[in-house]
Amino acid sequence: MSATCDPGSMLKKLLPAAAVCATLLLALAKVPFQAQSASTVSYTVAGDGETVEIHNVAWQYTGTQVPGRPTDERLLLRTTTHAKDFVGDIPEPGAITLEAWPLGADPNEKPLYSVKLEADSARTLDNCLWVIDRGYVDVPMWSIHRLGDGRHLFDTHVELVRFTISRADGTPRYAGLDVPADDTPDARLRDPHVVAVLVYAAEDRVLREALITDVKPAEARQMRSFADETQEVTFIESPARRLKIAFSHNYPDAPATMEAGISVTGYETPKCKSVSEAEFRGYVACHRN
């Protein structure tokens, strides 16, 4: 009686066993824990001045399929905020720290990442992004970071706009408007004709940027001003799916709104048109009528 060895048959038997072992190892890697983080508030008086100092800690966990992480992994998130305000004064932005661990890892260990910013609050969006309110009173600003690794994607001076590629395809897309300061360190944005940069992004990367300019430097400077102008970005569903960018004078001046539009024609392929219907070449030339 003889016996033969079939390598293929043995491999078929070993693969399920290897899968079981991997599952057991993953389960063993998840260590039960209990963590406590103190939230505190203090109120002090010195002379005529009152001070309120608040330290808050919040925990949450994500769903699976966080971009950039293993498909079946969830993340444990800790948001720590600290603010110190002088009662009656204009509030200054506080400090925020965002940290993440694989769910099941001991949060006393080093996190996957730690993001520290001057900011007031942060929230997650679509299981893929951090939306961080920087808390500036005179200049509205949000920083957008990836949830999977904390990496900064872009800043926006209007609230982040969320839409989908199409009604049939629910894949999310995001838009923001970065309005550069007059003293911006980016030499490309110090041209006096520059108004803003429209950002078009996916859940894990910036797909396109469109530079918005004005032929008149005085008008461009006016549109960049947060004190004198209101900037808006909105998504229009019909009759043609597009992003509308609007600049309006603040009260008491008449609005004199200027609009430019970008038609979103397909996956990662926005087609930009200005009010003069110029084809997209990486910029949108605009003017105020």
Secondary structure as GFF3:
##gff-version 3
##sequence-region A 1 289
A	DSSP	alpha_helix	7	29	.	.	.	ID=ss1
A	DSSP	beta_strand	40	46	.	.	.	ID=ss2
A	DSSP	beta_strand	49	61	.	.	.	ID=ss3
A	DSSP	beta_strand	75	86	.	.	.	ID=ss4
A	DSSP	beta_strand	95	102	.	.	.	ID=ss5
A	DSSP	beta_strand	113	118	.	.	.	ID=ss6
A	DSSP	beta_strand	121	125	.	.	.	ID=ss7
A	DSSP	beta_strand	129	133	.	.	.	ID=ss8
A	DSSP	beta_strand	142	146	.	.	.	ID=ss9
A	DSSP	beta_strand	152	156	.	.	.	ID=ss10
A	DSSP	beta_strand	161	164	.	.	.	ID=ss11
A	DSSP	beta_strand	172	178	.	.	.	ID=ss12
A	DSSP	three_ten_helix	187	189	.	.	.	ID=ss13
A	DSSP	beta_strand	194	201	.	.	.	ID=ss14
A	DSSP	beta_strand	206	214	.	.	.	ID=ss15
A	DSSP	alpha_helix	217	224	.	.	.	ID=ss16
A	DSSP	beta_strand	229	236	.	.	.	ID=ss17
A	DSSP	beta_strand	242	249	.	.	.	ID=ss18
A	DSSP	beta_strand	258	264	.	.	.	ID=ss19
A	DSSP	beta_strand	270	273	.	.	.	ID=ss20
A	DSSP	beta_strand	283	286	.	.	.	ID=ss21
###
